[in-house]
Amino acid sequence: MVEDIKAASRGNAPPTGAWAPVAASAAPGRPASDTSLTRFLGGTPLGVFWRLFFLSLIVGALLMWLDIRPYDIFEALVRFAHRIWALGFDAIRQIADYLLAGAVIVVPIWFVSRLMSRR
């Protein structure tokens, strides 16, 4: 405690329990309005809204000109997911078919060899 008071008197640090002014939350070189939300969004919320609004309008007009509808995009994504799902299970089914085809030959041969080795 005494060391804190001595350090405070030299101007190094405020004493424990003493009132100290809180520094601004903005880092040096950043404006005071630069909050975590504006850093995350890449600008003020209203500015980002208008940029996204106009960009969506332009991209939407281009997609409509190409005769691509939002529902078509959604359906294509659903079909893509179904195809990937089917490929995965087709591969598992194909491996199971190979396993069963091999087991039909290997297991009887193994069984006969085990019976013959007992003699």
CYANA upper distance limits for C-alpha pairs under 8 A (distance plus 0.5 A):
  1 MET  CA      5 ILE  CA      6.97
  1 MET  CA     15 PRO  CA      8.28
  1 MET  CA     16 THR  CA      7.88
  2 VAL  CA      6 LYS  CA      6.77
  3 GLU  CA      7 ALA  CA      6.55
  4 ASP  CA      8 ALA  CA      6.55
  4 ASP  CA     13 ALA  CA      7.81
  4 ASP  CA     14 PRO  CA      7.76
  4 ASP  CA     15 PRO  CA      5.55
  4 ASP  CA     16 THR  CA      7.17
  5 ILE  CA      9 SER  CA      6.65
  5 ILE  CA     14 PRO  CA      8.04
  5 ILE  CA     15 PRO  CA      5.74
  6 LYS  CA     10 ARG  CA      6.93
  7 ALA  CA     11 GLY  CA      6.88
  7 ALA  CA     12 ASN  CA      5.80
  7 ALA  CA     13 ALA  CA      6.30
  7 ALA  CA     14 PRO  CA      7.97
  7 ALA  CA     15 PRO  CA      8.09
  8 ALA  CA     12 ASN  CA      6.01
  8 ALA  CA     13 ALA  CA      5.28
  8 ALA  CA     14 PRO  CA      5.28
  8 ALA  CA     15 PRO  CA      6.11
 14 PRO  CA     18 ALA  CA      6.96
 14 PRO  CA     19 TRP  CA      8.29
 14 PRO  CA     20 ALA  CA      7.15
 24 ALA  CA     32 ALA  CA      7.90
 25 SER  CA     32 ALA  CA      7.82
 26 ALA  CA     30 ARG  CA      6.52
 26 ALA  CA     31 PRO  CA      7.07
 26 ALA  CA     32 ALA  CA      5.70
 26 ALA  CA     33 SER  CA      8.20
 26 ALA  CA     34 ASP  CA      7.15
 26 ALA  CA     35 THR  CA      7.92
 30 ARG  CA     34 ASP  CA      7.00
 34 ASP  CA     38 THR  CA      6.49
 34 ASP  CA     39 ARG  CA      7.10
 35 THR  CA     39 ARG  CA      6.73
 36 SER  CA     40 PHE  CA      6.51
 37 LEU  CA     41 LEU  CA      6.58
 37 LEU  CA     44 THR  CA      8.49
 38 THR  CA     42 GLY  CA      6.16
 38 THR  CA     43 GLY  CA      5.35
 38 THR  CA     44 THR  CA      5.74
 38 THR  CA     45 PRO  CA      7.37
 39 ARG  CA     43 GLY  CA      7.01
 41 LEU  CA     45 PRO  CA      7.44
 41 LEU  CA     48 VAL  CA      7.44
 42 GLY  CA     48 VAL  CA      7.77
 43 GLY  CA     47 GLY  CA      6.85
 43 GLY  CA     48 VAL  CA      6.50
 44 THR  CA     48 VAL  CA      6.60
 45 PRO  CA     49 PHE  CA      6.56
 46 LEU  CA     50 TRP  CA      6.86
 47 GLY  CA     51 ARG  CA      6.77
 48 VAL  CA     52 LEU  CA      6.58
 49 PHE  CA     53 PHE  CA      6.48
 50 TRP  CA     54 PHE  CA      6.72
 51 ARG  CA     55 LEU  CA      6.57
 52 LEU  CA     56 SER  CA      6.34
 53 PHE  CA     57 LEU  CA      6.69
 54 PHE  CA     58 ILE  CA      6.74
 55 LEU  CA     59 VAL  CA      6.65
 56 SER  CA     60 GLY  CA      6.27
 57 LEU  CA     61 ALA  CA      6.64
 58 ILE  CA     62 LEU  CA      6.80
 59 VAL  CA     63 LEU  CA      6.66
 60 GLY  CA     64 MET  CA      6.61
 61 ALA  CA     65 TRP  CA      6.59
 62 LEU  CA     66 LEU  CA      6.79
 63 LEU  CA     67 ASP  CA      6.65
 63 LEU  CA     68 ILE  CA      5.64
 63 LEU  CA     69 ARG  CA      7.46
 64 MET  CA     68 ILE  CA      6.07
 64 MET  CA     69 ARG  CA      7.02
 68 ILE  CA     72 ASP  CA      6.99
 68 ILE  CA     73 ILE  CA      7.85
 69 ARG  CA     73 ILE  CA      7.10
 70 PRO  CA     74 PHE  CA      6.82
 71 TYR  CA     75 GLU  CA      6.58
 72 ASP  CA     76 ALA  CA      6.57
 73 ILE  CA     77 LEU  CA      6.82
 74 PHE  CA     78 VAL  CA      6.80
 75 GLU  CA     79 ARG  CA      6.63
 76 ALA  CA     80 PHE  CA      6.54
 77 LEU  CA     81 ALA  CA      6.70
 78 VAL  CA     82 HIS  CA      6.75
 79 ARG  CA     83 ARG  CA      6.66
 80 PHE  CA     84 ILE  CA      6.75
 81 ALA  CA     85 TRP  CA      6.60
 82 HIS  CA     86 ALA  CA      6.52
 83 ARG  CA     87 LEU  CA      6.54
 84 ILE  CA     88 GLY  CA      6.80
 85 TRP  CA     89 PHE  CA      6.96
 86 ALA  CA     90 ASP  CA      6.32
 87 LEU  CA     91 ALA  CA      6.60
 88 GLY  CA     92 ILE  CA      6.96
 89 PHE  CA     93 ARG  CA      6.49
 90 ASP  CA     94 GLN  CA      6.48
 91 ALA  CA     95 ILE  CA      6.67
 92 ILE  CA     96 ALA  CA      6.68
 93 ARG  CA     97 ASP  CA      6.70
 94 GLN  CA     98 TYR  CA      6.83
 95 ILE  CA     99 LEU  CA      6.60
 96 ALA  CA    100 LEU  CA      6.61
 97 ASP  CA    101 ALA  CA      6.57
 98 TYR  CA    102 GLY  CA      6.61
 99 LEU  CA    103 ALA  CA      6.50
100 LEU  CA    104 VAL  CA      6.68
101 ALA  CA    105 ILE  CA      7.65
102 GLY  CA    106 VAL  CA      6.48
103 ALA  CA    107 VAL  CA      5.84
104 VAL  CA    108 PRO  CA      7.46
105 ILE  CA    109 ILE  CA      7.04
106 VAL  CA    110 TRP  CA      6.52
107 VAL  CA    111 PHE  CA      6.49
108 PRO  CA    112 VAL  CA      6.57
109 ILE  CA    113 SER  CA      6.60
110 TRP  CA    114 ARG  CA      6.67
111 PHE  CA    115 LEU  CA      6.78
112 VAL  CA    116 MET  CA      6.63
113 SER  CA    117 SER  CA      6.60
114 ARG  CA    118 ARG  CA      7.16
115 LEU  CA    119 ARG  CA      8.05
